[in-house]
Each structure stands twice: as C-alpha cells, then as structure tokens.
Amino acid sequence: MTNQNVVASDEKSVLSVSWITVSLPNSPLLTLRPVVSVTRKLLKNLETNNGSPKINACWVDSMRASSPTRVNSPMASLSETDKHTSWIARHPSALTMFDQIADASLGKQIVLFLDYDGTLSPIVEDPDRAFMTNEMREAVRDAAEYFPIAIVTGRCYDKVYSFVKLAGLYYAGSHGMDIKGPSKSCTHNKGNHNPVLFQPASEFLPMIEEVYKSLEEKTKSIPGARVENNKFCLSVHFRCVDEKSWDALAELVRSVVNEYPKLKLTQGRKVLEIRPTIKWDKGRALEFLLEALGYANSADVLPVYIGDDRTDEDAFKVLRDRGQGFGIVVSKVPKETNASYSLQDPTEVMVFLRRLVEWKVALLRRR
C-alpha cells in the first residue's frame, strides 16, 4: 500500500480505509469493523487542556527514580529481599503463573499488546541501536500466526517498524497516536506502507516539528542529551547525560515547552517526552484496537499487554478497570504498577511468547 490513506484532523474525514481483514493462518479470519465510525466516536473524547506544562519540585528526583516509580510505601522499611518477595507475591511471574493465564484464555481470543524498548529489546544508551534479537523476532512472528499482535510504543512508526520488520502486525507508534494495521497480504515491500487506521494528533505536526528544531539546537549545550523526533511526540533522552546536568536539562526543556500550551511534558524511562495535550495514550490505543477488531464489549477476548515503562501503566490500568485481560510489567526491581503479573527482562518475554505458541499448538492438536 502507499501513503495515500492519510488521516485528516477533522471529524468528518478521519479515515479512508473502510474495512481491514486480518488472516491468521491458524486462527479464525478476523475482520475489523469499519474504522471510520470508531474514530469519529473516539475523536469526540479528545480534548486539549489549557495552561502550560510545569515541572514540579520533585521532577529531577523522579528523573532519578526512572519509571515506573519504585515502590516507596508501605514497603520502604523492608529489606531489599523482603521488598522483592512482597512485590512478587502481588505481581507473580507470568511464567510461574502461565497455567493460570492459559486457563483464563480458554474459549477466548488472546490479543497481544507489546511495548518495544525494554520489552522486545534491551534498554541501550543509543536509542538508534535498540535492536531486537533474531530469536525475539522469530518468537513474535510465530506468536502472530495464532494471535493478533500490536506493538505499542513511544517510537514513531517508521523507526519501530525498521526494528521489528514484521508486516503482519499492528503498530501503534507515538504512544498510540499513529496506528497502522497489517496489509491484507501481510507482506511488506520496500516503499509499501501499511494503511493508516488512526492519527488523532495530525494537526500538531507543524508545532511538534518546530519544537523539535528548537530543542535540537538548545540541547547542544548539554553533553549526552539527544532529541528524537517520533512524529507525533518528541523524546529527550538523558541516559547519557551527567546526573549533575539533569536539572539544567529539565529546565531547558520546560522553558521551551512552556511556550506551547497545547503540548505537555511527561516522563518515561530516562527520557522526557513532549506530547499533544489531547486525551490519548497507550491505554486509549489499546481500547481503540480492541474496538476496531470487534472486541469492544466482547467477553470472548483476553487482552494481554506487556511493557516496562511508566507510559505502559495507562494500558495496565485500562485492563484492570475493564476486569478483562492481564497487564505484565517487565522489571527486575519492585515498582508501583497496575500490572497483574511480571517478567524480569526481554529474555523472559521471549520465553513467555514461545510458551503461548506451544500451548496454542497443543490445544489445536487436541481438537
């Protein structure tokens, strides 16, 4: 497909794609609902907040803590071992509890939502080198034969696709503000892009580009700072910045963003993020994709979201509030989270995906 399917920002012209059909070799044919009606409904809920973004007094402390925030209470007085034991009791390993997850999915369609950095790939100093392993790619590809999969990330679509390189998936880039689905043939040729499903922040593109150029120039004074343009949002990476300069960097970014009341400043894992102030995040992207797949109010679906970052908490909360599906946080240390289960690192994520496939294959053979 080509790029002619561009989303307009007005409610009347949201989308040019009417139906999308997903063929999974070993699963029933999945046909998406007409996406136009879905996006019109959701656009009514998008609002722009007034006022400038501000950094509170604990901003730099929060930068140190990274994300999701480490547990402070009521476990602060416990030893590290006791903290971990207590945390694991509340967020047990998804591998240890795999049978329970499998039992809950019987008779339901599992839909997988996967973050990228820290989930499918390790966290690295250079964001342009956050490559997933060939083994991980194979595990994701195999899982996609049985389950619809969406990569939900703060990265722009083009960047994350260049890392994953799998055409048969959904990609929700820019924290879900750039959602594209697989082509009908599930193939991806050079220059042949997936159709646009939803871009709720198109009108912000000129503003974001302007802020990007400003930050790129001004952050040159802070060694190690790096500004990444993720199309519908910006990421200011400070993983390679001396901690003594974090305060200066935060103040510099704040001063730029304060000039744009329709943008907000948030924080991820060793990254400051500038996003439009519309009410849209990874949780809403999850809801949109479930609705587009026809599972908005269905009891026959089990959404599973795996992620490691603070921004993934919006999706975890959606699943917890729905009382349907599971959030799995990727972390080696106790952190505040709305997830039900945990995995330690991308290697365990890969093992979990492989076990899902093995379980599904065995289930199909018994039929």
C-alpha positions, 0 to 999 in steps of 0.5 A, a space after each residue: 500500500 502507499 501513503 495515500 490513506 492519510 488521516 485528516 484532523 477533522 471529524 468528518 474525514 478521519 479515515 479512508 480505509 473502510 474495512 481491514 481483514 486480518 488472516 491468521 493462518 491458524 486462527 479464525 479470519 478476523 475482520 475489523 469493523 469499519 474504522 471510520 465510525 470508531 474514530 469519529 466516536 473516539 475523536 469526540 473524547 479528545 480534548 486539549 487542556 489549557 495552561 502550560 506544562 510545569 515541572 514540579 519540585 520533585 521532577 529531577 528526583 523522579 528523573 532519578 527514580 526512572 519509571 515506573 516509580 519504585 515502590 516507596 510505601 508501605 514497603 520502604 522499611 523492608 529489606 531489599 529481599 523482603 521488598 522483592 518477595 512482597 512485590 512478587 507475591 502481588 505481581 507473580 511471574 507470568 511464567 510461574 503463573 502461565 497455567 493460570 493465564 492459559 486457563 483464563 484464555 480458554 474459549 477466548 481470543 488472546 490479543 497481544 499488546 507489546 511495548 518495544 524498548 525494554 520489552 522486545 529489546 534491551 534498554 541501550 544508551 543509543 536509542 538508534 541501536 535498540 535492536 531486537 534479537 533474531 530469536 525475539 523476532 522469530 518468537 513474535 512472528 510465530 506468536 502472530 500466526 495464532 494471535 493478533 499482535 500490536 506493538 505499542 510504543 513511544 517510537 514513531 512508526 517508521 523507526 519501530 517498524 525498521 526494528 521489528 520488520 514484521 508486516 503482519 502486525 499492528 503498530 501503534 507508534 507515538 504512544 498510540 497516536 499513529 496506528 497502522 494495521 497489517 496489509 491484507 497480504 501481510 507482506 511488506 515491500 520496500 516503499 509499501 506502507 501499511 494503511 493508516 487506521 488512526 492519527 488523532 494528533 495530525 494537526 500538531 505536526 507543524 508545532 511538534 516539528 518546530 519544537 523539535 528544531 528548537 530543542 535540537 539546537 538548545 540541547 547542544 549545550 548539554 553533553 549526552 542529551 539527544 532529541 528524537 523526533 517520533 512524529 507525533 511526540 518528541 523524546 529527550 533522552 538523558 541516559 547519557 547525560 551527567 546526573 549533575 546536568 539533569 536539572 539544567 536539562 529539565 529546565 531547558 526543556 520546560 522553558 521551551 515547552 512552556 511556550 506551547 500550551 497545547 503540548 505537555 511534558 511527561 516522563 518515561 524511562 530516562 527520557 522526557 517526552 513532549 506530547 499533544 495535550 489531547 486525551 490519548 495514550 497507550 491505554 486509549 490505543 489499546 481500547 481503540 484496537 480492541 474496538 476496531 477488531 470487534 472486541 469492544 464489549 466482547 467477553 470472548 477476548 483476553 487482552 494481554 499487554 506487556 511493557 516496562 515503562 511508566 507510559 505502559 501503566 495507562 494500558 495496565 490500568 485500562 485492563 484492570 478497570 475493564 476486569 478483562 485481560 492481564 497487564 505484565 510489567 517487565 522489571 527486575 526491581 519492585 515498582 508501583 504498577 497496575 500490572 497483574 503479573 511480571 517478567 524480569 527482562 526481554 529474555 523472559 518475554 521471549 520465553 513467555 511468547 514461545 510458551 503461548 505458541 506451544 500451548 496454542 499448538 497443543 490445544 489445536 492438536 487436541 481438537 
